[in-house]
Each structure stands twice: as structure tokens, then as C-alpha cells.
Amino acid sequence: MDEYSKVTPEIISALKNILPEKYVLHGDKEQLEPFSHDEISEKKYSHFPEVVVRPRTADEIAEIMKLANREKIPVTPRGGGTGLSGGAVPIHGGIVLFIDRMNSILEIDTENMVAVVEPGVITNDINTAAAEHGLWFAGYPMSFQSCFIGGNVSENAGGGKAVKYGVTGRYILGLEMVTPEGEIVKLGGKLVKNVTGYDLIKLLVGSEGTLGIFTKIIVKLLPMPGKVVDLLVSFKDTASAIRMVPVIMTRAKVIPAAVEYMDLLSVQTACEYLDEKLPYEGSGALLLIELDGNSETALEEEYEAIGELCMENGALDVFVADTRAKQEKIWNVRRNIAEAFKAVSPDQSAEDITVPIACIPDVMPVLDKLSEEFDIQVPCYGHAADGNLHVTLVRNPDQTIEQWEAVLPKALEKLYEATAKLGGVISGEHGIGHKRKQYLHYSLDETSIELMKRIKRAFDPNNILNPGKIFDL
Amino acid sequence: MDEYSKVTPEIISALKNILPEKYVLHGDKEQLEPFSHDEISEKKYSHFPEVVVRPRTADEIAEIMKLANREKIPVTPRGGGTGLSGGAVPIHGGIVLFIDRMNSILEIDTENMVAVVEPGVITNDINTAAAEHGLWFAGYPMSFQSCFIGGNVSENAGGGKAVKYGVTGRYILGLEMVTPEGEIVKLGGKLVKNVTGYDLIKLLVGSEGTLGIFTKIIVKLLPMPGKVVDLLVSFKDTASAIRMVPVIMTRAKVIPAAVEYMDLLSVQTACEYLDEKLPYEGSGALLLIELDGNSETALEEEYEAIGELCMENGALDVFVADTRAKQEKIWNVRRNIAEAFKAVSPDQSAEDITVPIACIPDVMPVLDKLSEEFDIQVPCYGHAADGNLHVTLVRNPDQTIEQWEAVLPKALEKLYEATAKLGGVISGEHGIGHKRKQYLHYSLDETSIELMKRIKRAFDPNNILNPGKIFDL
């Protein structure tokens, strides 16, 4: 374990020499509280920073990092705070580097089809600005209305459109970054192809703020598809639903924008929470399939082919949502599943295991067993065609917090162990952060973890940038 | 510069203890010659190995690496030998590790839509096997008929379909690899999403055989589109042609499978070489636009929209190739440009600079100036919508080899300097290897190169795996 220095009054003064005083927050517990946690509900993962700084430029960040590196003070970068792995929480105290003031969209370059943005831009704002030119950033996550693009890059976030469009990393063409030692580097550019040296951009994407602090991001944009159709298809059980996923892609030859899976418990709970009705009576599992494109004729051909294929393969019903209103009704249910379970019980562990898509049905008996053994609810929904499942462990309201806290680590271990046996990994989009680092060995062998640690040391010899995340050195 | 040991008779014996004798080649210069070069024509980049080994398993490779690491003998992995940067050439002698015997397609998993292959499989063989199931690997390079998939991963190779489908890296979901220290690691799996720890797979892709030796590769497959249409569009000059590229994508809202650019000199030379005719009379530049999909109606809507847009924006003519024969006629010309110039003069430098697509017209006066100043031919063609240009410097047959060898480094420096000024990089798909390492500083700042060197040392403390490539330590 590394030894860190405390943030002394001298350090505070030094920070105030780098930044205007009002952007150096310290001493007031209430003011620091929002920086002590992310969206994980469990208290045990929260930790207060000693000071929060709100820099505006890469040069300021470089100076802060040089100071912190020299003085051995941990620095934790923070974006929108919407994470679910504790990645932005300063578990060793020190400095939180909040990037909210670096929130300019510097350029929407339509000729090169890229956006050049600062890391504190809210992800949805990029799409609002790009939409004026018929363009969009297709790799955004579900939290796009509040997350920052800098956080998306750090976590390699991805959303419901990953089947066709991939996740954040596919769209990051260039980065300006401050290293843990306080150097500013520029990587890539407005360039679609680039093989000059190791792909540091791709390494930095998803490195959870442990290798550098992004200060400028070049995001690839795509032409926005003009038309969207959603299909809500009900099946008697998960196996029948999941078996359809490769069939859609190989037989109908269509790559949908989204193929979301919802189990009965998830959709029921969300419908009750919203007082909404969806046609799921008598079914055991639902697929929500979104198609997009520009040709109305082609979309019709596609959804008819998929609908027929589903019916031939045991679907109970196919509901076509071809208007904005019908689509929003379905997606609203999908988006509110997590909230709905929070209403049932605020104490829950939102997981995001990934397994080979053909193995999704094999996950279900595992969840039934967890539910039974630990007397908890285990709803499951998520991105079926990516094999990425939001298994959520929800405290039984009859359990005490102490019982729940004793149960949860055991349940997680069983979940992760079963996932590994199926060839899966413990996280598909939320990241490892603080919460999952003790379970990393379920997904990675010893040599791989050792190589990652060596990379961390190569970038950050004093281990001051977001220490204690992903692994301990 | 590192000091390496020689391959002694004791080392040969040790290798013969690891492998059957017949797979340890040494002593016979003729037998070793094919391993002394890749597809670069210049003699100065060739270098003989001391011994060539042809292992069959990851365990054998691990043993070889342990031996080499202990004895400080350089090891250069080699695939199909189709590279254009000297990456597979053993410039410090030592062992060439030829992976041709590791050539099994282990699995075409249609349920998970992946292929599991060994690194020595010829890339096209994956597509032949996948095609039986209506699937394909869409990230393949132009040399797919002779290159190995292991080499594609090492170089992050990409081809003419990168606009829509991206390059090799997008499709690599899992790797088994032997580290320079002889450990076997397994990364990823049959998994589309995965954020467990640093993305080592993406770092290894394009690392030019300097960080590890791949022994098993999991390749994502896509449903194969059923229909293809090509448009050959002529323009008066490059600027008019290139201006169309973002217009096609943003106004017609179509992402073509390919948008290839050919200047008049390239297409003329290739047509003469093949004794072929294409409708380019009176034009100065051509775009070859490929669309693919499944709906005939949608494809027709798309190509008509693009054709009209082109004509509105100054195109001289649009030729629609909607049959296999017409398409092959055009692509045959495109594919034979390099060969055609080899017939003009075998001495040439095949470059692959990448610039922001909107800057492609600005490259043209640079090439004219190079041509004039150095009295050489500089044809230009390539992947327009990726900004990836095959600028080729061709020796004037009137120049002596000595004159050419004096001229080339100067011309390359001017080309790379101009590329950097336009925000571009020196390689979009061929890699740095041996040939371009002295020019790396045109694309990367000092800190970035230092970070890359630290990564290299983290993986390969003794610098024995493909040393002297990308940079010198």
C-alpha cells in the first residue's frame, strides 16, 4: 500500500496559486459531500476528499498534477458522478479534480464529421449540437442526460445501441490528456485510421481515470438515421427469447440498433411503478428490438422478416411500435426498471455481467438459485445481443441492512463465479472501480493483472492518480 | 542499444528439444532467405535470421520465449510476410518465429457469431468458412488472399471496407497470447462488451508483434450483406471529388461500405497495365463508392440519391456497376494500381498517410511539388472516406538506384512534414515497423513516445521481442 501525504494548508495555498480561490473547495463538509460518492447506494463505498478543485484548462491540470506528483497526494478525476463502480470516489482522500467547468463544445466539424469537445460536456449536449447538422454520437450510454463525455471515455460507457453501433471507444479519434506526472500529450486527431505506434487512445479508453486526465476529446459522428421502428416480442421463457438473437442477425441478416431483454419480473415491476401497460400477459420474457435506417421500405421489409422469424420460432406475440409515442411508451418502461426496483428496495447491487450471447439462458437458473438461497429478488434485464445483463440483487425488505450486507458479498461471489464458468466477465459497461476490484480475478488471470499493474506504474510511477481503483498496486 | 546473444549450437539444441528437428531451420541460406524480408522492395531493410522455428502450440512458443528471454536472443514473429513496414524482418538476427503451422480454424460458432482461429490461418479462409453460415469477418485488408490473421491483428490491418465496417481491431474479442517472458495469458472471450481492467486486447492490436505472440484469436463475425452496388463517379479534380465524401454521408445519410479515391495517373496506369477501359475520359479524379445491404429497393434509393447528389455537386459522370462482372472490372483496376506502378518501376515507396478527410485536396499540391522537385512520379489513390491515402513514390526509370536512394529519404521527410501540418499521421494501415521509425516524431510528441517505450519495457523487460521496431529503446 502506498503512503500518501495529507493536504496541508500549504498545499491549499499552492492550489490557490494555480486556480482562482473560489474553485478550490475545502473545509465545508456539506460542500464536499456530493464528491464523496457516485450512484452506488451502499455507504461503505463513500469517502470524502480533502479538497475539490475545479480547473478550466489543461495547463492548470498539468500544474495540479505536477504538485500532486511531487507531494504524493492522490488525485481523483470526476465527471458527472453517474458511475456505478465507485470510480470517481476518492478512497484515499486527497484532491478531487472536478471537470465540470471544462464544458465547451469546441467544434462540430461537419466536413470531417467529428465533434471536438472538452471532457465536462454533458453527453446529450453533443448530440443536440450535432443533430443540427444531421449527425450524432452513436456510442452514448443510458445516462446520457447527466453523464459527462469525459466519464464515458474513462469507463468506455455504452448503451442500448451497442449491437449495431458499438460503445464509446469506437468513436474516440483523438485525445488531449494530462499524464499523472503533469505532462500534456496529444494523441490521434480527426483521423479515422491511425497505426502510428501503440494505440494509446484505445488503452486510455476504459482505464477508469487511472492513467491520465482527458482535457480534449475528438468524437467521431455518424449520419443520423431518419427512421426508427421498435418491436416488442414476447416469449414463453428466456431460452426461447435469447435463441432468437443470432437467428435475427444471421437469418434476417439484420443488425438491429438494439436488442434488449427484459424478464417478466423486471417488466412487471417497471409497469407497476409507472402505472403503464405493455402486452406481456402470459409471457415469461420479452425482447425489445429496435431497427433504424432511412428507407421506409427497407425498414418494413426488415421488421416483417424479423416478426415472421420470431413467430416461426415460438414467439407468443409481436407488437410493432412505429410511432414516436408507442416507442417512447416501451422505452420508458425499459429505462425505469432500475428506478422501479429502487422503489421496492433502495438497497441493491446493480451488476452488469457479460456472457457469450448463447449462454444467456444458462444464467437464468443461476439467478433463480441466488434468489432462493439468499432470499433476495434478482431481476434481470439488459443488452441481450451484447450478452450484457443487468442482473440486479435487490434486498428483501424483510432483511435488515446487516443481514443484507452479510449476504451481498456471498451472492456476488456466486454470481461472478458462475459468470466466469460460462466464459463471461464481471463487468460489461460499469467498470471495476472500487466496488469490483476484489473480484477481478474471476475475469483475469494473474499474468494479465500483473501486466496491467506494470502499465499503471509506467504511466503513474508514484501511483497518485485515482489509486485503489481496478486493483491495488 | 541492447546487447543480444548469438544463436549458438547449444541454443539450436535447446530449440530442437522443444520442437521436432525438422521445424528448426538453420544453416541453409537459401532456406532462410524468404524470412529476411517482407514486401518492401528496398534491399537495405532486409536481414537474415540465425534460425527459423515453426512451432505448433502455445506451450512450445512459451518454452521458446522463456529460453530466448533467459539467453537474451531476439525473437521476431512472422505471419504471411505481406507487410510493408519491415515489421516481420529480424533486424537484430536471432530467432524468427514462423506461425504457419498454427493454421486451424478451431470453430465457427454461429450462435455467438464468432470464429475462433489460430494466428496462421490465411485471412480469406476465415471468410470462406464463415460464408457457409452467411457470416463474414468484415475488417480484412486488401491482402486477404495471402496474409495471416495473426499479422492482421499485429498490424491492425484494414481494407477497403473500413468506412462502414472499421478495421481488424473492431472484430477482435479475445486473444490467447504468449508474453515475451514466456507466460500464456487469455484475454476477453466470445464477448462483445467487456470493461474488466485495461483493454489489453486493444493495446495488443496494432502493437506490431512487439508485446506478445498471439496463439488464439476470437474474431467477431457479422451477417453478410446480400447485395452490392458500385458507383464509379468522375470529377474534374480531386477537390470536387473529395468534397463529396461528407456530403454523401450527411446529406444522403448513407455510410458506404467503401469510398475509394483514384487520381488520373493511378487509374490510367492501371488500365494500361491491364489493357482495360474505364469511363474516366476528361476527368481528373474518380471516386469508387460501394454500397451494400439486403433490400434491393433501399440500395436503389441510396445509389440514386448519391448519384443525383454527385451530379448536383459537379460530377462529370456516374457509372453504376450493379452486376458482379462490372464490379469486378472496376475493383480489378483499383487493386492493380500498385502492381501497375511496379511494372513502370520496381523501385517505389508505398506510403499510407492519413489526414482529416477534408484536407485530402490540400495533399495534392504537396505531391505535385514532390514530383517536380525530385523528378519522380507520385501517384495517389486510397481510402478517401478514411482520409487514408496510398501516396506512392516511384523511381523515375532515368534515375540510377543511387540517385533514388539519395532522393527517397528527403522526399519522405517532406511528405511526412506536410502530412503532420495537415493534422495527419505517417501511417494509417501499414504500420511503423523498421521503415518508418525514424519518422515517428512527425506523428507523436516526445511524452507519447516515452509512454510507449515504458509500455514496451513493462511487457518485455529484456527487449527481446521484435526489437528495433516502432522505436529503439
Interface residues (C-beta under 8 A of the other chain):
Chain A: D109 T110 E111 N112 M113 H133 G134 L135 E155 N156 G158 A162 V163 G166 V167 G169 R170 T179 E183 I184 V185 K186 L187 G189 K190 L191 V192 K193 N194 V195 T196 G197 Y198 D199 L200 K202 L203 V205 G206 S207 L211 L222 P223 M224 P225 G226 P246 M249 T250 R251 K253 V254 I255 G293 N294 S295 T297 A298 E301 E302 T354 V355 P356 I357 A358 H383 A385 D386 G387 N388 G423 G424 V425 I426 S427 G428 E429 H430 G431 I432 L440 S443 L444 D445 T447 S448 I449 L451 M452 R454 I455 R457 A458 F459 I470 F471
Chain B: D109 T110 E111 N112 M113 H133 G134 L135 E155 N156 G158 A162 V163 G166 V167 G169 R170 T179 E183 I184 V185 K186 L187 G188 G189 K190 L191 V192 K193 N194 V195 T196 G197 Y198 D199 L200 K202 L203 V205 G206 S207 L211 L222 P223 M224 P225 G226 P246 M249 T250 R251 K253 V254 I255 G293 N294 S295 T297 A298 E301 E302 T354 V355 P356 I357 A358 H383 A385 D386 G387 N388 G423 G424 V425 I426 S427 G428 E429 H430 G431 I432 L440 S443 L444 D445 T447 S448 I449 L451 M452 R454 I455 R457 A458 F459 I470 F471
